[in-house]
Amino acid sequence: MSFIQASFFSGVLQKCVQMNVILPDKGNGPFPVFYLLHGLSDDYTIWHRRTSIERYVENLPLIVVMPDGYRGFYTDASEGPAYGWSMVHDVIGYTERVFPAVRKRSGRCVGGLSMGGYGALRLALAHPDLFVSANSHSGACQAGHKTDPVINDPEFRRIFGVHPRGSAHDLYALAAKLKRRGKRIPHLRIDCGLDDFLLHANRDFHAYLVKLGIPHEYAEFPGAHTWDYWDVHVREALVFHSRALGLA
């Protein structure tokens, strides 16, 4: 495998941004791309530092892109940077200009943990024509939907707004909109640990998808909001995405 740390200028954010990239060392491509998103307190280096993601994909014809989402939830802040549009315009755009990447929906998938789990689902539901599949580990599925103590924090209020429910930040609203419009929905997978503080948020969103009749995979496993959990279950996410990408 080749491991690359890339720095490039984001036209959306008007600043230099970073991402780590794992490239296959066999074949000439183009290769499908897995955009792998970090959580709130981490950065673009964390998946490579805290898991064996490079080893897990060593036999897959798959590019893994790990961008920096800062603390932006991979959405366009109500008052602040447009991290969601930056992912679509800058990160995907740069990846497909520089690397031998498949440049169509069938070759793009996205996943992440916690904030990144929410971000993966939000990006896929907001841009269903861009991603064939999305997965969330321990996702903050309530973000942008519930008005709770988290939303009342000044930082998160600037991101999601004072009344986030029903907005473009709300996974529930995005899912309902897709269902109502009859658009094709990316393959979805959600998992969470039984001792995770976000378990009920994941159960609630799973129940809502069932109510809407949106097909998806949902699983609960022993574990908490920890890297021990995510290092195990990212392997299952790779199997899930491989099926959606036609690699398995």
C-alpha positions, -999 to +999 in steps of 0.1 A: +000+000+000+010+036-005+002+061+023+000+097+014-005+129+036-019+156+013-023+193+019-043+214-005-063+246-007-100+245+000-118+270-021-149+266+001-132+271+034-105+295+020-077+277+039-052+249+035-067+216+046-052+181+051-062+145+045-045+111+046-049+087+017-043+049+014-037+038-022-037+002-035-003-010-048-018-035-073-037-026-105-039+006-124-074+017-114-095+036-115-104+025-079-135+031-059-131+054-029-140+050+008-143+084+025-136+076+062-146+104+087-133+110+122-151+121+153-155+154+172-123+154+192-100+140+166-085+148+132-076+133+098-047+112+113-068+093+139-081+064+119-046+055+108-032+060+143-058+041+163-069+013+140-053-011+115-072+003+086-042+002+063-038-035+070-075-042+066-076-028+031-043-042+019-059-067-004-087-045-016-087-025-049-099+005-028-087+040-021-093+052+015-095+090+020-094+103+056-102+141+055-101+166+083-136+176+094-125+197+123-155+201+147-179+209+119-201+177+117-195+176+080-225+199+075-229+235+063-230+255+096-259+279+101-233+304+112-199+294+100-179+272+076-196+250+050-179+217+059-205+197+041-200+215+008-162+214+013-164+176+015-183+174-018-166+202-037-130+202-023-123+167-008-141+146-035-130+171-062-093+169-052-094+132-048-108+126-083-084+151-099-052+138-083-058+100-076-069+072-099-104+073-085-137+061-100-156+093-108-192+082-104-217+072-077-210+035-081-174+041-069-180+063-039-189+053-003-186+071+030-184+061+067-173+073+100-176+073+138-196+094+162-196+129+146-183+112+115-210+086+116-236+114+116-216+131+089-215+100+067-252+096+069-259+133+064-237+134+033-252+103+018-288+114+025-282+149+013-263+138-018-278+104-027-265+107-063-229+109-051-226+078-028-236+042-033-233+034+004-228+049+038-221+035+073-221+049+108-204+036+139-218+050+171-232+079+152-245+112+167-278+106+149-296+130+171-275+160+160-295+184+139-328+169+151-332+171+188-332+204+208-313+191+238-284+203+260-260+197+232-278+219+208-281+246+235-243+248+236-231+280+218-207+260+195-234+236+183-260+263+181-238+280+156-235+248+136-271+236+137-290+267+144-316+275+171-343+253+155-325+225+137-354+201+134-365+198+098-334+215+085-307+203+061-288+192+093-316+168+103-311+131+094-347+124+100-359+152+076-334+142+050-345+105+051-381+115+049-375+138+020-357+111+000-385+086+007-412+111-003-395+120-035-389+084-045-352+090-050-327+061-049-313+058-014-277+047-008-272+014+010-271+022+047-255+004+077-257+016+113-240+000+143-235+009+179-221-005+211-244-017+239-226+005+264-223+035+241-239+068+254-253+073+219-271+039+218-306+053+222-299+079+195-290+051+171-320+030+181-343+059+176-330+066+141-331+029+132-367+028+143-375+058+121-359+043+090-380+011+097-411+033+099-403+050+066-396+016+050-360+026+041-339-006+037-308-006+059-286-028+081-286-022+118-266-040+145-257-037+182-226-052+197-209-054+230-187-023+235-187+014+242-176+047+225-140+035+222-114+026+196-115-010+207-150-011+193-144+009+161-112-011+152-133-043+152-164-030+134-147-010+106-138-044+092-175-052+089-181-018+073-155-027+047-173-059+039-206-039+036-191-013+013-173-040-008-207-055-016-222-022-026-191-013-047-192-046-064-158-057-050-172-088-033 
